[in-house]
Amino acid sequence: MTTTVCSRKTVLVPPLPRVGTFTVVLAASLLIALLAHVRFTLPFTPVPVTGQTLGVLLVAAALGARRGTAAVLAYLAEGALGLPVFAGGSGMAYLFGPTGGYLLGFLAAAWVVGALAERGSERNLRTAWLAFLAGEAVIYAFGVPWLGLYVGFSRAVVLGFTPFLLGDLLKALFAGLLLPAAWRLQR
């Protein structure tokens, strides 16, 4: 709560969200949803290759920890409510299915990448790339053990980690290259 002084009276007014922030967060959640549909399926794993991680990394670096995490939370809420925003389905069952750990890992990754960006890591490609790799590691830290609950941990590494390493390294690099454009759009 903030204190506002009006006509010699002190009135407590709850802080209202700025319309601009709401719009940016919603647009960022929709960008992640759009990139979720840039996907292809590998025949041997339940985990699809998608652009979601690119979206999460880019949004977090451009918006910072709080707004980036809010955008990912909005994205997850949209999917949990049944909107077709996830790569292969929607609803609570999908959110808590075999790939749900990756989706939940997006929240923590957004916070980590956003916090690192707020400390200046996004100012050049090398340090931005390191922040993005940290975000990728966080996503794997949530996703692989969660997948392991469904397929066993050793199989989860083979099905949900190893085949995606090169692609995720490339997505992190691409996110770094797109970051200046994201800043311009945000402004």
C-alpha positions as CSV (number, residue, x, y, z in Angstrom):
1,M,0.0,0.0,0.0
2,T,1.1,3.5,-0.7
3,T,0.1,6.7,1.1
4,T,-1.5,9.4,-0.9
5,V,-2.1,12.9,0.5
6,C,-5.4,14.5,-0.7
7,S,-6.8,17.7,0.7
8,R,-4.9,17.4,4.0
9,K,-6.2,13.8,4.5
10,T,-4.0,10.8,4.3
11,V,-5.6,8.1,2.3
12,L,-4.3,4.6,1.8
13,V,-4.6,3.6,-1.8
14,P,-3.6,0.2,-3.1
15,P,-1.0,0.4,-5.9
16,L,-2.7,-0.1,-9.2
17,P,-0.9,-2.0,-11.9
18,R,0.1,0.1,-14.8
19,V,-1.8,-0.6,-18.0
20,G,1.5,-0.5,-19.9
21,T,3.1,-3.2,-17.7
22,F,0.0,-5.4,-18.1
23,T,0.0,-5.1,-21.8
24,V,3.8,-5.9,-22.1
25,V,3.4,-8.9,-19.8
26,L,0.4,-10.2,-21.8
27,A,2.1,-9.6,-25.1
28,A,5.2,-11.4,-23.8
29,S,3.1,-14.4,-22.7
30,L,1.6,-14.5,-26.2
31,L,5.0,-14.4,-27.8
32,I,6.0,-17.5,-25.7
33,A,2.7,-19.2,-26.8
34,L,3.4,-18.4,-30.5
35,L,6.9,-19.8,-30.2
36,A,5.5,-22.9,-28.5
37,H,3.9,-23.7,-31.9
38,V,7.2,-23.5,-33.7
39,R,7.9,-27.2,-33.0
40,F,8.7,-30.6,-34.3
41,T,8.5,-33.9,-32.6
42,L,11.3,-36.4,-32.3
43,P,9.9,-39.9,-32.7
44,F,11.7,-41.4,-29.6
45,T,10.8,-38.9,-26.9
46,P,7.7,-37.3,-25.4
47,V,9.5,-33.9,-25.3
48,P,9.0,-31.8,-28.4
49,V,11.6,-29.4,-29.8
50,T,9.9,-26.0,-29.6
51,G,10.6,-22.3,-29.6
52,Q,9.2,-21.9,-26.1
53,T,12.6,-21.8,-24.4
54,L,13.8,-19.1,-26.9
55,G,10.7,-17.1,-25.9
56,V,11.2,-17.5,-22.2
57,L,14.9,-16.5,-22.4
58,L,14.2,-13.5,-24.6
59,V,11.2,-12.3,-22.5
60,A,13.1,-12.6,-19.2
61,A,16.2,-10.8,-20.5
62,A,14.1,-8.0,-22.0
63,L,11.6,-7.6,-19.1
64,G,13.7,-8.4,-16.0
65,A,12.9,-10.9,-13.2
66,R,9.5,-9.7,-12.1
67,R,7.9,-8.9,-15.4
68,G,9.5,-11.8,-17.2
69,T,8.3,-14.2,-14.5
70,A,4.9,-12.6,-14.6
71,A,4.8,-13.2,-18.4
72,V,5.7,-16.9,-17.9
73,L,3.1,-17.2,-15.1
74,A,0.5,-15.7,-17.4
75,Y,1.5,-18.1,-20.2
76,L,1.2,-21.1,-17.8
77,A,-2.2,-19.8,-16.5
78,E,-3.4,-19.5,-20.1
79,G,-2.5,-23.1,-20.8
80,A,-3.9,-24.3,-17.5
81,L,-7.2,-22.7,-18.3
82,G,-7.3,-24.7,-21.6
83,L,-6.2,-22.1,-24.1
84,P,-4.1,-23.8,-26.8
85,V,-0.8,-22.2,-25.9
86,F,1.4,-25.2,-25.0
87,A,3.2,-27.1,-27.7
88,G,1.2,-30.3,-27.6
89,G,-2.0,-29.7,-25.6
90,S,-3.5,-27.6,-22.9
91,G,-5.2,-27.8,-19.5
92,M,-4.1,-28.9,-16.1
93,A,-3.5,-32.5,-17.1
94,Y,-1.0,-31.4,-19.7
95,L,0.7,-29.0,-17.3
96,F,1.3,-31.9,-14.9
97,G,2.1,-34.5,-17.6
98,P,5.5,-35.8,-18.6
99,T,6.7,-32.4,-19.9
100,G,5.2,-30.3,-17.1
101,G,8.5,-30.0,-15.3
102,Y,9.9,-28.1,-18.3
103,L,6.9,-25.8,-18.2
104,L,7.3,-25.1,-14.5
105,G,11.0,-24.7,-15.0
106,F,10.3,-21.8,-17.2
107,L,9.2,-19.8,-14.2
108,A,12.4,-20.3,-12.3
109,A,14.4,-19.8,-15.5
110,A,12.6,-16.5,-16.2
111,W,13.5,-15.3,-12.7
112,V,17.2,-16.3,-13.0
113,V,17.7,-14.8,-16.5
114,G,15.7,-11.7,-15.6
115,A,17.7,-11.2,-12.4
116,L,21.0,-11.6,-14.3
117,A,19.8,-9.2,-16.9
118,E,19.0,-6.6,-14.3
119,R,22.6,-6.9,-13.1
120,G,23.8,-6.1,-16.6
121,S,24.5,-9.6,-18.1
122,E,22.4,-8.8,-21.2
123,R,24.7,-5.9,-22.2
124,N,26.8,-7.9,-24.5
125,L,26.4,-11.2,-26.4
126,R,28.9,-13.2,-24.3
127,T,27.4,-12.4,-20.9
128,A,23.9,-12.6,-22.2
129,W,24.7,-16.1,-23.6
130,L,25.9,-17.2,-20.2
131,A,22.7,-15.9,-18.6
132,F,20.7,-17.8,-21.2
133,L,22.7,-21.0,-20.5
134,A,22.0,-20.6,-16.8
135,G,18.3,-20.3,-17.7
136,E,18.5,-23.5,-19.9
137,A,20.2,-25.3,-17.0
138,V,17.4,-24.3,-14.6
139,I,14.8,-25.6,-17.1
140,Y,16.6,-28.9,-17.3
141,A,16.9,-29.1,-13.5
142,F,13.1,-29.0,-13.3
143,G,12.2,-30.9,-16.5
144,V,14.5,-33.9,-16.5
145,P,13.7,-35.2,-12.9
146,W,9.9,-34.6,-13.6
147,L,10.1,-36.6,-16.8
148,G,12.0,-39.2,-14.8
149,L,8.9,-39.7,-12.7
150,Y,7.3,-41.0,-15.9
151,V,10.1,-42.9,-17.6
152,G,12.8,-43.4,-15.0
153,F,15.7,-41.0,-14.4
154,S,18.3,-42.6,-16.7
155,R,15.8,-42.7,-19.5
156,A,14.8,-39.1,-18.8
157,V,18.4,-38.0,-19.4
158,V,18.4,-39.8,-22.8
159,L,14.9,-38.7,-23.7
160,G,14.7,-35.2,-22.2
161,F,18.2,-33.8,-22.1
162,T,20.9,-35.2,-24.4
163,P,18.9,-34.8,-27.7
164,F,18.2,-31.1,-27.0
165,L,21.6,-29.8,-26.0
166,L,22.8,-28.5,-29.3
167,G,19.4,-27.0,-30.2
168,D,19.2,-25.2,-26.8
169,L,22.8,-23.8,-27.3
170,L,21.7,-22.4,-30.6
171,K,18.4,-21.0,-29.1
172,A,20.5,-19.3,-26.4
173,L,22.8,-17.8,-29.1
174,F,19.8,-16.7,-31.2
175,A,18.1,-15.1,-28.1
176,G,21.3,-13.1,-27.6
177,L,21.1,-11.9,-31.2
178,L,17.4,-11.0,-30.9
179,L,17.8,-9.1,-27.6
180,P,18.5,-5.6,-29.0
181,A,15.3,-5.9,-31.1
182,A,13.4,-7.0,-28.0
183,W,14.5,-3.9,-26.1
184,R,13.4,-1.7,-28.9
185,L,9.9,-3.4,-28.9
186,Q,9.6,-3.1,-25.2
187,R,10.3,0.6,-25.3
